[in-house]
Amino acid sequence: MKLLTLARDLGRRKAREKHSLFVAEGVRSVEELLRSGLKVRGALVAPQLAGAPRGQALRTALDQSHVEVAEVSEKEFRSAAETESPQGVIAIGEVPARSLDTLDIQSVCRIVLLDGVQDPGNAGTILRTAAALGATATVALPGTVDLWNPKVIRSSMGAQFVHAAFHAELDDVLGFIKREKIDLWATAAAGAPLSRADAPARLVIAVGNEGAGVSSEIRTNAQRTVSLPISGSVESLNVAVATGIILYELRS
């Protein structure tokens, strides 16, 4: 399959799952992908990439990495691009083979569990925050946006290239935390105030859907439901903002 056709196809989740591939668009995302060590299948380059010194440097880096590069017209490039103002570069990468079984669980760990987080911007922000604050992994349950969605990658600035982020089934997650003796905390507006002093060394923090919150299955299996005390004049916080505050409070 030609790189241009493949890049267009990978805008669909089914195609990404079928091929175990994703697209990273823009200079910053492609730079991060090349630095990450993930395998790059190929790249599309349009004329506008050469319009800036950083773009020229990236083209040189692509050539030095021996990545297959397809030069396309601006019109062809726009047919595969997701952004309104494309920067002229898209790379196709291989989704890394990550799972609960590949996690290296230490004596202290913090795992973020995404339970139905559907907004790509929120998911990407959570991924970058989790990586920045030293979370062990971010695990997405069914109903959550694809972590390899191009919009998620742009929002995360490619954090999932190096941060252990992947999808898993709820039953597998519950079995894993039982086997590894990890506590599960759910987040909810009506939960007890978050306290770092009460946090166990090994902890999974579940954050829920932007409207409905965490699922009943998560609440049933959680050892504790926690919340962030906020002003009564505000009903709730954005899920990505709340997750960042929680991870900062709980970091070791």
Buried (B, 14 or more C-beta within 10 A) or exposed (E): EEBBEBBBBBBEEEBBEEBEBBBBBBBBBBBBBBEBEBEBBBBBBBEBBEEEEEBEEBBEBBEEEEBEBBEBEEEBBEEBBBEEEBBBBBBBBEBBEBEBEEBEBEEBBBBBBBBBBBBBBBBBBBBBBBBBBEBBBBBBBEBBBBBBBBBBBBBBBBBBBBBBBBBBEBEBBBEBBEEBEBBBBBBBEEBEEBEEEEBEEBBBBBBBBBEEBBBEBBBEBBEBBBBBEEEEEEEBBEBBBBBBBBBEBBBE
